[in-house]
């Protein structure tokens, strides 16, 4: 069980934060290109799910999986998008993403007068607390394959 990486996007698709823990394979493109591809994919999947779902989607798109990983998604009312890639054994990381938003992002970014909302998250305190939180998760393993 492991966490591969985490993206935080603003409502306009700008990547405000990115970190990786157990990512074994790099994309082979620039980080900026990767962020654009990830956001475009999220935009397309959300649109597809909302149009094709046979049921009323109150919570919308939550996650999807491939044969190798699972992507977990959480969107705040203000349009921030939290995306975490994990291995397949992590079935639901919604509470984890909500905790990152409400207990870390709000506390160390929104309430910090030095941080400018809508810009890259350069808070060392936020990064260190997030890293400690991820490493303490029951599904985090630094030796995962």
DSSP file (Angstrom, degrees, kcal/mol; ACC not computed):
  #  RESIDUE AA STRUCTURE BP1 BP2  ACC     N-H-->O    O-->H-N    N-H-->O    O-->H-N    TCO  KAPPA ALPHA  PHI   PSI    X-CA   Y-CA   Z-CA
    1    1 A X              0   0    0      0, 0.0     2,-0.3     0, 0.0   143,-0.2   0.000 360.0 360.0 360.0 135.7    0.0    0.0    0.0
    2    2 A X        -     0   0    0    138,-0.2    85,-1.7   141,-0.1     2,-0.5  -0.995 360.0-118.5-162.9 166.2    1.3    3.4   -0.9
    3    3 A X  E     -A   86   0A   0     -2,-0.3    19,-1.0    83,-0.2    83,-0.3  -0.956  21.8-174.9-109.0 129.2    0.8    7.0   -2.0
    4    4 A X  E     -     0   0A   0     81,-3.3    17,-2.6    -2,-0.5    18,-0.5   0.918  57.8 -31.4 -90.0 -54.1    2.5    7.9   -5.3
    5    5 A X  E     -AB  85  20A   0     80,-1.2    80,-2.1    15,-0.3     2,-0.4  -0.972  45.4-137.4-160.5 171.5    1.8   11.6   -5.6
    6    6 A X  E     -AB  84  19A   0     13,-2.5    13,-1.8    -2,-0.3     2,-0.4  -0.997  12.4-170.0-141.9 132.7   -0.5   14.5   -4.9
    7    7 A X  E     -AB  83  18A   0     76,-2.8    76,-2.6    -2,-0.4     2,-0.4  -0.929   5.2-163.7-117.2 145.7   -1.6   17.5   -7.1
    8    8 A X  E     -AB  82  17A   0      9,-2.2     8,-2.7    -2,-0.4     9,-1.5  -0.982  14.9-175.6-127.2 120.7   -3.5   20.6   -6.0
    9    9 A X  E     -AB  81  15A   0     72,-2.7    72,-2.6    -2,-0.4     6,-0.2  -0.853  18.9-132.9-112.6 148.2   -5.1   22.6   -8.9
   10   10 A X    >   -     0   0    0      4,-2.3     3,-1.6    -2,-0.3    69,-0.1  -0.325  43.0 -89.7 -84.8-179.3   -7.0   25.9   -8.7
   11   11 A X  T 3  S+     0   0    0      1,-0.3    69,-0.1    67,-0.2    -1,-0.1   0.691 126.3  55.7 -67.8 -17.3  -10.3   26.4  -10.5
   12   12 A X  T 3  S-     0   0    0      2,-0.1    -1,-0.3     0, 0.0     3,-0.1   0.394 121.4-101.7 -95.7   2.3   -8.5   27.5  -13.7
   13   13 A X  S <  S+     0   0    0     -3,-1.6     2,-0.4     1,-0.3    26,-0.2   0.544  72.8 143.5  91.9   7.3   -6.3   24.5  -14.0
   14   14 A X        -     0   0    0      1,-0.1    -4,-2.3    25,-0.1     2,-0.8  -0.668  53.2-125.3 -80.7 132.5   -3.1   25.9  -12.6
   15   15 A X  E     +B    9   0A   0     -2,-0.4    -6,-0.3    -6,-0.2     3,-0.1  -0.690  30.7 177.4 -80.2 112.7   -1.1   23.4  -10.5
   16   16 A X  E     +     0   0A   0     -8,-2.7   105,-2.8    -2,-0.8     2,-0.3   0.758  66.3  10.0 -85.5 -27.3   -0.6   25.1   -7.2
   17   17 A X  E     +B    8   0A   0     -9,-1.5    -9,-2.2   103,-0.2     2,-0.3  -0.993  58.0 176.8-155.2 143.0    1.2   22.2   -5.5
   18   18 A X  E     +B    7   0A   0     -2,-0.3     2,-0.3   -11,-0.2   -11,-0.2  -0.982   8.2 162.4-147.1 138.1    2.8   18.9   -6.5
   19   19 A X  E     -B    6   0A   0    -13,-1.8   -13,-2.5    -2,-0.3     2,-0.4  -0.985  16.4-156.9-150.0 150.4    4.7   16.3   -4.5
   20   20 A X  E     +B    5   0A   0     -2,-0.3   -15,-0.3   -15,-0.2   -16,-0.1  -0.971  14.7 171.8-130.7 149.0    5.6   12.7   -5.0
   21   21 A X  S    S+     0   0    0    -17,-2.6   -17,-0.2    -2,-0.4   -16,-0.1   0.737  81.1   9.4-117.7 -57.1    6.5   10.0   -2.5
   22   22 A X  S    S+     0   0    0    -19,-1.0     2,-0.7   -18,-0.5   -17,-0.1  -0.259  76.3 149.4-126.7  45.6    6.7    6.6   -4.1
   23   23 A X        -     0   0    0    -19,-0.4     3,-0.1     1,-0.2    -3,-0.0  -0.723  19.5-178.3 -84.3 118.8    6.5    7.3   -7.8
   24   24 A X        +     0   0    0     -2,-0.7     2,-0.4     1,-0.2    -1,-0.2   0.771  64.9  44.0 -89.0 -28.7    8.4    4.7   -9.7
   25   25 A X  S    S-     0   0    0      2,-0.0     2,-0.2     3,-0.0    -1,-0.2  -0.971  71.4-144.0-126.0 130.1    8.0    5.9  -13.2
   26   26 A X        -     0   0    0     -2,-0.4    -2,-0.0     1,-0.1     0, 0.0  -0.536  22.9-120.9 -86.7 158.3    8.3    9.4  -14.5
   27   27 A X        -     0   0    0      2,-0.2     3,-0.1    -2,-0.2    -1,-0.1   0.726  33.5-128.3 -74.2 -22.7    6.1   10.7  -17.3
   28   28 A X  S    S+     0   0    0      1,-0.4     2,-0.3     0, 0.0    -1,-0.1   0.601  79.4  86.9  82.7  10.4    9.0   11.6  -19.7
   29   29 A X  S    S-     0   0    0      1,-0.1    -1,-0.4     2,-0.0    -2,-0.2  -0.830  90.5 -76.5-131.3 171.2    7.6   15.1  -20.2
   30   30 A X     >  -     0   0    0     -2,-0.3     4,-2.4     1,-0.1     5,-0.2  -0.268  41.0-115.7 -66.6 157.1    8.1   18.4  -18.4
   31   31 A X  H  > S+     0   0    0      1,-0.2     4,-2.7     2,-0.2     5,-0.2   0.899 116.8  54.5 -60.4 -40.7    6.2   18.9  -15.1
   32   32 A X  H  > S+     0   0    0      1,-0.2     4,-2.0     2,-0.2    -1,-0.2   0.907 109.3  47.6 -60.5 -41.7    4.2   21.8  -16.7
   33   33 A X  H  > S+     0   0    0      2,-0.2     4,-2.4     1,-0.2    -1,-0.2   0.909 111.2  51.4 -64.8 -42.2    3.1   19.5  -19.5
   34   34 A X  H  X S+     0   0    0     -4,-2.4     4,-2.7     1,-0.2    -2,-0.2   0.910 108.4  51.6 -60.8 -43.0    2.2   16.7  -17.0
   35   35 A X  H  X S+     0   0    0     -4,-2.7     4,-2.6     1,-0.2     5,-0.2   0.911 110.3  48.9 -61.4 -42.7    0.0   19.2  -15.0
   36   36 A X  H  X S+     0   0    0     -4,-2.0     4,-2.6     2,-0.2    -1,-0.2   0.917 112.2  48.1 -63.7 -43.4   -1.8   20.3  -18.2
   37   37 A X  H  X S+     0   0    0     -4,-2.4     4,-2.4     2,-0.2    -2,-0.2   0.919 112.6  48.7 -63.5 -43.5   -2.5   16.6  -19.2
   38   38 A X  H  X S+     0   0    0     -4,-2.7     4,-2.4     2,-0.2    -2,-0.2   0.940 113.7  45.5 -62.3 -47.6   -3.7   15.7  -15.7
   39   39 A X  H  X S+     0   0    0     -4,-2.6     4,-2.7     1,-0.2    -2,-0.2   0.908 112.8  50.9 -64.9 -40.7   -6.0   18.7  -15.5
   40   40 A X  H  X S+     0   0    0     -4,-2.6     4,-2.3    -5,-0.2    -1,-0.2   0.904 110.5  49.3 -62.0 -41.2   -7.4   18.1  -19.0
   41   41 A X  H  X S+     0   0    0     -4,-2.4     4,-2.8     2,-0.2     5,-0.2   0.924 111.6  48.8 -63.8 -43.9   -8.0   14.4  -18.2
   42   42 A X  H  X S+     0   0    0     -4,-2.4     4,-2.7     1,-0.2     5,-0.2   0.919 110.9  50.5 -61.2 -43.7   -9.9   15.4  -14.9
   43   43 A X  H  X S+     0   0    0     -4,-2.7     4,-2.0     1,-0.2    -1,-0.2   0.923 113.7  45.2 -59.8 -45.2  -11.9   18.0  -16.8
   44   44 A X  H  X S+     0   0    0     -4,-2.3     4,-2.7     2,-0.2    -2,-0.2   0.914 113.5  48.4 -66.8 -44.1  -12.9   15.4  -19.5
   45   45 A X  H  X S+     0   0    0     -4,-2.8     4,-3.0     2,-0.2     5,-0.2   0.921 111.0  50.6 -64.3 -43.6  -13.7   12.6  -17.0
   46   46 A X  H  X S+     0   0    0     -4,-2.7     4,-2.3    -5,-0.2    -1,-0.2   0.924 113.3  46.3 -59.6 -43.9  -15.8   14.9  -14.8
   47   47 A X  H  X S+     0   0    0     -4,-2.0     4,-1.7    -5,-0.2    -2,-0.2   0.925 113.7  48.2 -64.2 -45.4  -17.8   16.0  -17.9
   48   48 A X  H  X S+     0   0    0     -4,-2.7     4,-2.6     1,-0.2     5,-0.2   0.932 112.7  48.0 -60.2 -48.4  -18.2   12.4  -19.1
   49   49 A X  H  X S+     0   0    0     -4,-3.0     4,-1.7     1,-0.2    -1,-0.2   0.908 111.2  50.1 -62.3 -43.5  -19.3   11.1  -15.7
   50   50 A X  H  < S+     0   0    0     -4,-2.3    -1,-0.2    -5,-0.2    -2,-0.2   0.837 117.8  39.8 -66.7 -31.1  -21.9   13.9  -15.3
   51   51 A X  H  < S+     0   0    0     -4,-1.7    -2,-0.2    -5,-0.2    -1,-0.2   0.820 122.1  38.3 -86.0 -32.4  -23.4   13.4  -18.7
   52   52 A X  H  < S+     0   0    0     -4,-2.6    -2,-0.2    -5,-0.2    -3,-0.2   0.577  82.7 113.8 -99.7 -10.8  -23.3    9.6  -18.9
   53   53 A X     <  -     0   0    0     -4,-1.7     4,-0.1    -5,-0.2    -4,-0.0  -0.406  55.8-150.6 -66.4 133.0  -24.3    8.6  -15.3
   54   54 A X  S    S+     0   0    0     -2,-0.1     2,-0.3     2,-0.1    -1,-0.2   0.618  80.7  55.7 -77.1 -10.9  -27.6    6.8  -15.1
   55   55 A X  S    S-     0   0    0      1,-0.0     2,-0.5     0, 0.0    -2,-0.1  -0.781 102.0 -89.3-117.0 161.3  -28.1    8.2  -11.6
   56   56 A X        -     0   0    0     -2,-0.3     2,-1.3     1,-0.1     3,-0.2  -0.588  40.3-142.4 -68.6 121.7  -28.0   11.7  -10.1
   57   57 A X        +     0   0    0     -2,-0.5     4,-0.1     1,-0.2    -1,-0.1  -0.693  30.1 167.9 -92.7  89.3  -24.4   12.3   -9.2
   58   58 A X  S    S+     0   0    0     -2,-1.3    -1,-0.2     1,-0.2    -2,-0.0   0.905  84.6  28.6 -67.6 -41.5  -24.5   14.2   -5.9
   59   59 A X  S    S-     0   0    0      1,-0.2    -1,-0.2    -3,-0.2    -2,-0.1   0.583  99.7-156.8 -96.1 -11.3  -20.8   13.8   -5.2
   60   60 A X        +     0   0    0    -11,-0.1     2,-0.3   -10,-0.0    -1,-0.2  -0.337  53.5   1.7  73.0-153.4  -19.7   13.6   -8.8
   61   61 A X        +     0   0    0      1,-0.2     3,-0.1    -4,-0.1   -15,-0.1  -0.554  61.2 165.3 -74.2 126.5  -16.5   11.9   -9.9
   62   62 A X        -     0   0    0      1,-0.4    11,-3.1    -2,-0.3     2,-0.3   0.760  56.6 -29.0-111.8 -40.8  -14.6   10.4   -6.9
   63   63 A X  E     -C   72   0A   0      9,-0.2    -1,-0.4    29,-0.0     2,-0.3  -0.985  43.8-158.5-166.7 165.6  -11.9    8.1   -8.3
   64   64 A X  E     -C   71   0A   0      7,-1.8     7,-2.9    -2,-0.3     2,-0.4  -0.969  14.4-147.2-148.2 162.3  -10.9    5.8  -11.1
   65   65 A X  E     -C   70   0A   0     -2,-0.3     5,-0.2     5,-0.2     2,-0.2  -0.957   8.3-166.4-134.1 152.3   -8.5    2.9  -11.4
   66   66 A X        -     0   0    0      3,-2.9    -2,-0.0    -2,-0.4     0, 0.0  -0.448  52.5 -85.8-111.7-168.8   -6.2    1.4  -13.9
   67   67 A X  S    S+     0   0    0     -2,-0.2    21,-0.1     1,-0.1     3,-0.1   0.627 127.1  32.2 -75.7 -11.4   -4.5   -2.0  -13.7
   68   68 A X  S    S+     0   0    0      1,-0.3    20,-0.4    19,-0.1     2,-0.3   0.679 122.6   9.7-118.4 -26.6   -1.6   -0.3  -11.7
   69   69 A X        -     0   0    0     18,-0.2    -3,-2.9    19,-0.1     2,-0.4  -0.943  56.4-128.4-151.0 168.3   -2.9    2.6   -9.7
   70   70 A X  E     -CD  65  86A   0     16,-2.6    16,-2.7    -2,-0.3     2,-0.5  -0.993  16.8-148.3-124.6 132.2   -6.0    4.4   -8.4
   71   71 A X  E     -CD  64  85A   0     -7,-2.9    -7,-1.8    -2,-0.4     2,-0.4  -0.882  12.9-160.7 -99.3 126.2   -6.6    8.1   -8.8
   72   72 A X  E     -CD  63  84A   0     12,-3.1    12,-2.2    -2,-0.5     2,-0.4  -0.878   7.8-164.5-109.4 140.8   -8.6    9.8   -6.0
   73   73 A X  E     + D   0  83A   0    -11,-3.1     2,-0.4    -2,-0.4    10,-0.2  -0.977  14.5 174.1-133.1 136.2  -10.3   13.2   -6.6
   74   74 A X  E     - D   0  82A   0      8,-2.0     8,-3.2    -2,-0.4     2,-0.4  -0.977   9.3-166.5-141.1 127.9  -11.8   15.8   -4.3
   75   75 A X  E     - D   0  81A   0     -2,-0.4     6,-0.2     6,-0.2     2,-0.1  -0.956  13.0-143.1-116.8 132.4  -13.1   19.2   -5.3
   76   76 A X    >   -     0   0    0      4,-2.5     3,-1.8    -2,-0.4    22,-0.0  -0.408  30.5-105.7 -84.7 164.8  -13.9   21.9   -2.8
   77   77 A X  T 3  S+     0   0    0      1,-0.3    -1,-0.1     2,-0.1    -2,-0.0   0.789 121.8  57.3 -60.3 -26.0  -16.8   24.4   -3.2
   78   78 A X  T 3  S-     0   0    0      2,-0.1    -1,-0.3     1,-0.0   -67,-0.2   0.483 123.9-103.1 -85.2  -1.5  -14.3   27.1   -4.2
   79   79 A X  S <  S+     0   0    0     -3,-1.8     2,-0.2     1,-0.3    -2,-0.1   0.467  70.0 146.2  97.2   2.2  -13.1   24.9   -7.1
   80   80 A X        -     0   0    0    -70,-0.1    -4,-2.5   -69,-0.1     2,-0.5  -0.506  35.9-150.0 -68.5 142.5   -9.8   23.6   -5.7
   81   81 A X  E     -AD   9  75A   0    -72,-2.6   -72,-2.7    -6,-0.2     2,-0.5  -0.972   9.6-164.9-122.1 123.9   -9.0   20.1   -6.9
   82   82 A X  E     -AD   8  74A   0     -8,-3.2    -8,-2.0    -2,-0.5     2,-0.5  -0.933  10.1-175.8-108.6 124.3   -7.0   17.6   -4.9
   83   83 A X  E     -AD   7  73A   0    -76,-2.6   -76,-2.8    -2,-0.5     2,-0.4  -0.981   3.5-179.0-127.4 122.6   -5.8   14.6   -6.8
   84   84 A X  E     -AD   6  72A   0    -12,-2.2   -12,-3.1    -2,-0.5     2,-0.5  -0.984  13.4-154.1-124.8 130.3   -3.9   11.7   -5.2
   85   85 A X  E     +AD   5  71A   0    -80,-2.1   -81,-3.3    -2,-0.4   -80,-1.2  -0.895  25.8 162.6-101.6 129.4   -2.6    8.7   -6.9
   86   86 A X  E     -AD   3  70A   0    -16,-2.7   -16,-2.6    -2,-0.5   -83,-0.2  -0.762  41.9 -86.8-131.2 176.6   -2.2    5.5   -4.8
   87   87 A X    >   -     0   0    0    -85,-1.7     3,-1.3    -2,-0.2   -18,-0.2  -0.315  51.9 -95.0 -78.5 176.4   -1.8    1.8   -5.4
   88   88 A X  T 3  S+     0   0    0    -20,-0.4   -19,-0.1     1,-0.3    -1,-0.1   0.682 115.4  72.3 -70.3 -18.7   -4.9   -0.3   -5.9
   89   89 A X  T 3  S+     0   0    0      1,-0.1     2,-0.9    50,-0.1    -1,-0.3   0.697  79.1  83.0 -72.9 -16.2   -5.2   -1.4   -2.3
   90   90 A X    <   +     0   0    0     -3,-1.3     3,-0.2     1,-0.2    -4,-0.1  -0.780  57.6 177.0 -88.5 105.9   -6.4    2.1   -1.3
   91   91 A X        +     0   0    0     -2,-0.9     2,-0.3     1,-0.3    -1,-0.2   0.824  65.1  16.1 -83.7 -31.4  -10.1    1.9   -2.1
   92   92 A X        +     0   0    0      1,-0.1    -1,-0.3   -20,-0.0     4,-0.1  -0.921  48.9 163.8-149.0 117.6  -11.2    5.3   -0.8
   93   93 A X     >  +     0   0    0     -2,-0.3     4,-2.4    -3,-0.2     5,-0.2   0.129  47.7 111.2-115.8  18.4   -9.0    8.4    0.0
   94   94 A X  H  > S+     0   0    0      1,-0.2     4,-2.6     2,-0.2     5,-0.2   0.920  79.8  48.5 -60.1 -45.2  -11.8   11.0    0.0
   95   95 A X  H  > S+     0   0    0      1,-0.2     4,-2.3     2,-0.2    -1,-0.2   0.876 110.6  52.7 -62.9 -36.5  -11.6   11.5    3.8
   96   96 A X  H  > S+     0   0    0      2,-0.2     4,-2.3     1,-0.2    -2,-0.2   0.929 110.8  45.8 -63.8 -45.8   -7.8   11.9    3.4
   97   97 A X  H  X S+     0   0    0     -4,-2.4     4,-2.1     2,-0.2    -2,-0.2   0.882 112.1  51.3 -66.4 -38.4   -8.2   14.5    0.7
   98   98 A X  H  X S+     0   0    0     -4,-2.6     4,-3.0    -5,-0.2     5,-0.3   0.899 109.9  50.5 -63.2 -39.7  -10.8   16.4    2.7
   99   99 A X  H  X>S+     0   0    0     -4,-2.3     4,-2.7     2,-0.2     5,-0.8   0.915 107.8  52.4 -64.5 -42.8   -8.5   16.4    5.7
  100  100 A X  I  X>S+     0   0    0     -4,-2.3     5,-3.1     3,-0.2     4,-1.0   0.919 115.0  43.2 -58.9 -42.9   -5.6   17.8    3.6
  101  101 A X  I  <>S+     0   0    0     -4,-2.1     5,-2.6     3,-0.2     6,-0.2   0.980 123.0  32.8 -66.0 -57.2   -7.9   20.6    2.5
  102  102 A X  I  <5S+     0   0    0     -4,-3.0     5,-0.2     3,-0.2    -3,-0.2   0.843 129.4  31.3 -76.4 -33.8   -9.6   21.5    5.8
  103  103 A X  I  <5S+     0   0    0     -4,-2.7    -3,-0.2    -5,-0.3    -1,-0.2   0.688 133.9  20.4-100.9 -19.4   -6.8   20.8    8.3
  104  104 A X  I  X<S+     0   0    0     -4,-1.0     4,-2.8    -5,-0.8     5,-0.4   0.777 125.6  41.0-113.0 -54.9   -3.7   21.6    6.3
  105  105 A X  I  >XS+     0   0    0     -5,-3.1     4,-2.2     2,-0.2     5,-1.8   0.957 121.9  41.1 -62.4 -51.3   -4.5   23.8    3.3
  106  106 A X  I  4XS+     0   0    0     -5,-2.6     5,-2.0    -6,-0.2    -1,-0.2   0.931 120.2  44.5 -63.8 -44.7   -7.0   26.0    5.2
  107  107 A X  I  45S+     0   0    0     -6,-0.2    -2,-0.2    -5,-0.2    -1,-0.2   0.907 126.4  26.9 -67.5 -43.1   -4.8   26.2    8.3
  108  108 A X  I  <5S+     0   0    0     -4,-2.8    18,-0.2     3,-0.1    -3,-0.2   0.575 134.6  24.5-103.4 -10.6   -1.4   26.8    6.7
  109  109 A X  I ><5S+     0   0    0     -4,-2.2     3,-0.9    -5,-0.4     6,-0.3   0.733 123.6  40.2-114.9 -58.4   -2.3   28.5    3.4
  110  110 A X  I 3 <S+     0   0    0     -5,-1.8    -3,-0.2     1,-0.3    -4,-0.2   0.910 121.9  42.6 -62.9 -43.3   -5.7   30.3    3.7
  111  111 A X  T 3 <S+     0   0    0     -5,-2.0     2,-0.7    -6,-0.3    -1,-0.3   0.449  94.2  95.5 -84.2   0.7   -5.1   31.6    7.2
  112  112 A X    X   -     0   0    0     -3,-0.9     3,-0.8    -6,-0.2    -4,-0.1  -0.829  61.7-158.6 -94.6 114.0   -1.5   32.5    6.4
  113  113 A X  T 3  S+     0   0    0     -2,-0.7    -1,-0.1     1,-0.2    -4,-0.0   0.713  90.6  59.0 -66.6 -18.4   -1.3   36.3    5.5
  114  114 A X  T 3  S+     0   0    0      2,-0.1     2,-0.3    -3,-0.0    -1,-0.2   0.801  89.3  84.1 -79.1 -29.3    2.0   35.7    3.7
  115  115 A X  S <  S-     0   0    0     -3,-0.8     2,-0.6    -6,-0.3     6,-0.1  -0.593  72.8-144.4 -78.9 131.5    0.6   33.2    1.3
  116  116 A X    >   -     0   0    0     -2,-0.3     3,-1.5     4,-0.2    -6,-0.1  -0.861  20.1-126.4 -97.1 118.5   -1.2   34.6   -1.8
  117  117 A X  T 3  S+     0   0    0     -2,-0.6     3,-0.1     1,-0.2    -7,-0.0  -0.352  92.9  30.4 -64.6 142.2   -4.2   32.6   -2.8
  118  118 A X  T 3  S+     0   0    0      1,-0.4     2,-0.3  -104,-0.0    -1,-0.2   0.413 103.1  96.4  89.8  -1.3   -4.2   31.5   -6.4
  119  119 A X  S <  S-     0   0    0     -3,-1.5    -1,-0.4     1,-0.1  -103,-0.0  -0.727  90.8 -67.1-113.9 167.4   -0.4   31.3   -6.6
  120  120 A X        -     0   0    0     -2,-0.3     2,-1.0     1,-0.1    -4,-0.2  -0.212  54.0-114.3 -51.6 138.2    2.1   28.4   -6.2
  121  121 A X        +     0   0    0   -105,-2.8    -1,-0.1     1,-0.1    -4,-0.0  -0.680  45.2 164.3 -83.6 102.5    2.1   27.1   -2.6
  122  122 A X        +     0   0    0     -2,-1.0     2,-0.6  -105,-0.1    -1,-0.1   0.141  24.9 131.7-105.4  18.2    5.6   27.9   -1.4
  123  123 A X     >  -     0   0    0      1,-0.2     4,-2.3     2,-0.1     5,-0.2  -0.617  41.1-163.7 -78.0 116.7    4.9   27.4    2.3
  124  124 A X  H  > S+     0   0    0     -2,-0.6     4,-2.6     2,-0.2     5,-0.2   0.861  92.1  54.9 -65.2 -35.6    7.6   25.2    3.9
  125  125 A X  H  > S+     0   0    0      2,-0.2     4,-2.4     1,-0.2     5,-0.2   0.929 108.6  47.4 -64.4 -45.3    5.3   24.7    6.9
  126  126 A X  H  > S+     0   0    0    -18,-0.2     4,-2.6     1,-0.2     5,-0.2   0.941 113.5  48.6 -59.2 -47.9    2.5   23.4    4.7
  127  127 A X  H  X S+     0   0    0     -4,-2.3     4,-2.4     1,-0.2    -2,-0.2   0.907 113.3  45.8 -61.4 -43.6    4.8   21.1    2.8
  128  128 A X  H  X S+     0   0    0     -4,-2.6     4,-2.2     2,-0.2    -1,-0.2   0.901 114.7  46.8 -69.5 -39.7    6.4   19.6    5.9
  129  129 A X  H  X S+     0   0    0     -4,-2.4     4,-2.4    -5,-0.2    -2,-0.2   0.891 113.4  49.3 -68.2 -38.9    3.0   19.1    7.7
  130  130 A X  H  X S+     0   0    0     -4,-2.6     4,-2.8    -5,-0.2     5,-0.2   0.925 111.0  49.8 -64.2 -44.7    1.6   17.5    4.5
  131  131 A X  H  X S+     0   0    0     -4,-2.4     4,-2.4    -5,-0.2    -2,-0.2   0.920 112.0  47.7 -60.4 -44.3    4.6   15.2    4.2
  132  132 A X  H  X S+     0   0    0     -4,-2.2     4,-1.2     2,-0.2    -1,-0.2   0.902 112.4  50.0 -63.8 -40.7    4.3   14.2    7.8
  133  133 A X  H  X S+     0   0    0     -4,-2.4     4,-0.5     2,-0.2     3,-0.4   0.935 111.8  47.0 -63.2 -47.3    0.6   13.6    7.4
  134  134 A X  H >< S+     0   0    0     -4,-2.8     3,-1.3     1,-0.2    -2,-0.2   0.926 111.4  50.9 -60.9 -46.0    1.0   11.4    4.2
  135  135 A X  H 3< S+     0   0    0     -4,-2.4    -1,-0.2     1,-0.3    -2,-0.2   0.732 108.6  53.3 -66.4 -21.7    3.8    9.4    5.8
  136  136 A X  H 3< S+     0   0    0     -4,-1.2    -1,-0.3    -3,-0.4    -2,-0.2   0.519  82.2 115.3 -89.8  -6.0    1.6    8.7    8.9
  137  137 A X  S X< S-     0   0    0     -3,-1.3     3,-1.6    -4,-0.5    -3,-0.0  -0.327  73.8-126.5 -63.3 145.1   -1.3    7.4    6.8
  138  138 A X  T 3  S+     0   0    0      1,-0.3    -1,-0.1     3,-0.0    -4,-0.0   0.762 110.5  50.3 -64.4 -22.8   -2.1    3.7    7.4
  139  139 A X  T 3  S+     0   0    0     -5,-0.1     2,-0.5     2,-0.0    -1,-0.3   0.291  87.3 104.4 -99.9  11.5   -1.9    3.0    3.7
  140  140 A X    <   +     0   0    0     -3,-1.6     2,-0.4  -138,-0.2  -138,-0.2  -0.793  40.3 169.0 -91.8 131.8    1.5    4.7    3.2
  141  141 A X    >   -     0   0    0     -2,-0.5     3,-1.3  -138,-0.1  -138,-0.1  -0.953  26.8-155.8-140.6 121.6    4.5    2.5    2.8
  142  142 A X  T 3  S+     0   0    0     -2,-0.4    -1,-0.1     1,-0.3  -140,-0.1   0.691  95.6  51.2 -70.4 -15.7    7.9    3.8    1.8
  143  143 A X  T 3  S+     0   0    0   -142,-0.1    -1,-0.3     2,-0.0  -141,-0.1   0.199  78.6 137.4-104.6  15.4    9.0    0.4    0.4
  144  144 A X    <         0   0    0     -3,-1.3  -142,-0.0  -143,-0.2  -141,-0.0  -0.260 360.0 360.0 -66.1 149.6    5.9   -0.3   -1.8
  145  145 A X              0   0    0   -143,-0.0    -1,-0.1  -121,-0.0  -143,-0.0   0.457 360.0 360.0 -84.2 360.0    6.5   -1.7   -5.2
